[in-house]
Amino acid sequence: MSKKIAVLVGSLRKDSYNLKVAKVLQQIAPQSLSLNIIEIGDLPFYNEDIDVDTPPKSYERFRQQIANCDGVIFVTPEYNRGLPAVIKNALDVGSRPYGKSVWSQKPAAVVSVSQGAIGGFGANHQLRQSLVFLDMPTLQQPEAYIGNIYSAFDENGNISEKTKAFLSLIINSYANWVEKLS
């Protein structure tokens, strides 16, 4: 039976390169994984005042989706050398209420996607810091920084064979990582 893997995309833009990469990962994932892109753009900024007896429905939906998955892949851009607020907010929502984090022990992978040359290095490492605290064992190798992403897709939206091969390496390594931790 395939492992259910949540995919969180850190760019909310409809035609984002990060979303395109997430969809490629879905298409090329081995049968041992079933990838599902989880909506995070509708989560209000975490505020303990609204997370009481009746938290926002989007919090409840999101927490349940993550609780029901076996692992998480983060596909994130870099904004101003850091992590997009939407990813950090999803981490915060999923880690609360205190003592009921949905993240603990879920195998993670981080793929940073950038139009710049360094491939979202800052966002990738900033995210990894939070994943350590959240007790998410994270795939260390191969590292997944994809720079100059605009050149990886043609005018019809097809990904280059070189980038697809690199993503295959990432997703297959992640599948092996998830299996090892199971």
C-alpha positions in Angstrom: 0.0 0.0 0.0 1.4 3.4 -0.9 2.3 6.0 1.7 0.1 9.1 1.8 2.4 12.1 1.4 1.2 15.7 1.9 2.8 18.3 -0.4 2.9 21.9 0.9 3.6 24.6 -1.7 4.9 27.9 -0.5 3.8 30.0 -3.4 0.1 30.9 -3.7 0.4 32.2 -7.3 -1.9 30.2 -9.6 0.9 29.7 -12.2 3.8 29.4 -9.7 6.8 27.4 -10.6 6.7 25.8 -7.2 3.2 24.4 -7.9 4.4 23.2 -11.3 7.3 21.4 -9.6 4.9 19.9 -7.0 2.7 18.6 -9.9 5.8 17.0 -11.6 6.7 15.3 -8.4 3.1 13.9 -8.2 3.4 12.6 -11.7 6.8 10.9 -11.3 6.5 9.6 -7.8 7.0 5.9 -7.4 3.9 3.7 -6.7 5.1 3.5 -3.1 4.0 7.1 -2.6 0.7 8.9 -3.1 1.3 12.7 -3.2 -1.5 15.1 -2.4 -1.1 18.9 -2.6 -2.7 20.3 0.6 -4.2 23.8 0.5 -2.5 26.3 2.9 -3.4 29.6 1.5 -6.8 29.7 3.3 -5.3 29.3 6.8 -5.6 32.5 8.9 -2.4 33.6 10.5 -2.0 31.6 13.6 -3.5 33.3 16.6 -4.1 31.4 19.8 -7.2 33.7 20.5 -9.1 32.1 17.6 -7.8 28.6 18.3 -10.0 27.8 21.2 -13.2 25.7 21.5 -14.2 26.2 17.9 -11.0 26.9 15.9 -11.4 28.0 12.3 -12.6 25.2 10.0 -9.5 25.6 7.8 -7.3 24.9 10.9 -9.3 21.7 11.6 -9.3 20.6 8.0 -5.5 21.2 7.6 -4.6 19.5 10.9 -6.7 16.4 10.0 -5.1 16.2 6.5 -1.6 16.3 7.9 -2.5 13.9 10.7 -3.7 11.4 8.1 -0.5 11.5 6.0 2.6 9.5 6.4 5.1 12.2 5.4 5.4 15.7 4.0 7.2 17.3 1.1 7.7 21.1 1.2 8.1 22.8 -2.2 9.0 26.4 -1.4 10.3 29.6 -3.0 12.6 32.0 -1.2 11.3 35.4 -0.3 13.9 38.0 0.7 16.4 35.2 1.7 13.8 33.6 3.8 10.8 31.3 4.1 7.4 32.4 2.8 5.0 33.4 5.5 2.4 30.9 4.2 4.7 27.9 5.0 5.7 29.2 8.4 2.0 29.8 9.2 1.2 26.2 8.2 3.9 24.9 10.5 2.5 27.0 13.3 -1.1 25.9 12.8 -0.1 22.3 12.6 2.0 22.5 15.8 -0.9 23.7 17.9 -2.6 23.4 20.3 0.4 22.8 22.5 1.1 19.1 22.9 -1.0 18.1 19.8 1.4 18.7 16.9 0.5 16.8 13.7 4.1 17.0 12.5 6.0 14.8 14.9 7.9 11.8 13.3 6.6 12.5 9.8 9.5 12.1 7.3 10.0 15.3 5.4 11.8 16.6 2.3 12.5 20.2 1.3 12.6 21.2 -2.3 13.4 24.9 -2.8 12.6 26.5 -6.2 13.8 29.9 -7.3 14.2 32.1 -10.3 17.6 33.1 -8.8 20.8 31.3 -9.2 21.2 29.9 -5.7 17.9 27.9 -5.8 16.3 29.1 -2.6 19.2 28.1 -0.3 18.1 30.5 2.5 14.5 29.3 2.6 15.5 25.7 2.4 17.8 26.0 5.4 15.4 28.2 7.4 12.7 25.6 6.9 15.0 22.8 8.0 15.6 24.6 11.3 11.8 24.5 12.1 11.6 20.9 11.0 14.2 19.9 13.6 12.2 21.5 16.4 9.0 19.9 15.1 10.6 16.5 15.3 10.4 15.8 11.5 13.3 13.6 10.3 14.3 15.3 7.1 15.9 13.9 4.0 19.5 15.2 4.0 20.8 14.0 0.6 20.4 14.8 -2.2 19.8 18.4 -1.4 17.1 19.9 -3.5 17.8 23.5 -4.6 16.4 24.3 -8.1 17.7 27.6 -9.4 16.9 29.4 -12.6 13.6 27.6 -12.7 12.2 29.7 -15.5 14.6 27.9 -17.9 13.4 24.5 -16.8 10.0 24.8 -18.4 9.3 25.4 -22.1 6.6 27.7 -23.5 4.1 24.8 -23.3 4.8 24.2 -19.6 6.8 21.0 -20.1 9.7 20.5 -17.8 13.2 19.8 -19.2 14.5 16.3 -19.1 17.5 17.4 -17.0 15.3 18.9 -14.3 12.8 16.0 -14.5 15.7 13.6 -13.9 16.9 15.6 -10.9 13.3 15.6 -9.5 13.2 11.8 -10.1 16.4 11.4 -8.0 14.8 13.5 -5.2 11.4 11.7 -5.1 13.0 8.3 -5.3 15.4 9.1 -2.6 12.5 10.4 -0.5 10.6 7.2 -1.1 13.5 5.2 0.1 13.8 7.5 3.1 10.1 7.0 4.0 10.5 3.2 3.6 13.5 3.2 5.8 11.7 5.1 8.6 8.6 3.0 8.4 
